[in-house]
Structures are given as structure tokens and as C-alpha cells.
Amino acid sequence: MKRALVLFAHGARASSWAAPFERLRDLTQGRLPECAVSLAFLELMEPRLPQHVAALAAAGVLDVTVVPVFLGQGGHLLRDLPALIDGLRAAHPDLNIKVAGAVGEDPQVLAAMADYCVNALDREAKLAGSA
């Protein structure tokens, strides 16, 4: 595959923390069979973004899109990610690297999250009524 989509997450000490991100990766891969979809982390988990993108470049990938799976633009996305991307572009000048906005800032994602929150309230009210 010449294109790759990298879901970029923070990372955590507990390995179970990655499970929803792995499910997201798998769901996304199912919708993009012609594209390599993977998961990379800022810290605490492997693979880290720089090593992962280097491996993609070594495998012949020409185009990488990084999607930050963060709710908003905090310090990691405002400072850390741009520095990582600058380093990757310098190390792999033939690789086209694009960076999407934080997933949590997308209006459709926010609407889905609001739906979930509203539905959670309704579920709790129904459970309380049946008790």
C-alpha cells in the first residue's frame, strides 16, 4: 500500500486503555481496504509516532495522514505533534505527511458524542423507573 492513515493517540500505562483505539483502527481499516490503517502513540505505549512513520516509509508508503485521536487542541497537539511532524518531514523528505485536526473538534464527532450523552441520561432514567 502506498497510502497510510495513522491514528495518533496519547498512550497510557495501562494496556487496556488502548482497546477503544484498537477498535477504532479496525473499524477504520474495514472501511479503507486500500489504505494501511494503524495506531501510534505520543508516549507510554508502542509504537511511537516517529518510529512507526519511519517503518511505513521503509515499507514504501508515499503518503501518510496522521489523525490525532484527541478531543481538543491541548499542548500535545499545539507543540509536541508539530515538532514530531517537522522531524519526520526532515528525516523523510520524499514522504508526503498530512495532519488532520483533532477528532474531537469535528462537528459530526461532537454531535455523536452529544447523542451518546443524551441517550445515557435516557437509559439511566429508564433503569431508575424499572427499579
Beta strands, then each sheet from edge to edge (+ up, - down):
strand 1: 3-9
strand 2: 36-41
strand 3: 63-68
strand 4: 96-99
sheet 1: 2+ 1+ 3+ 4+
end
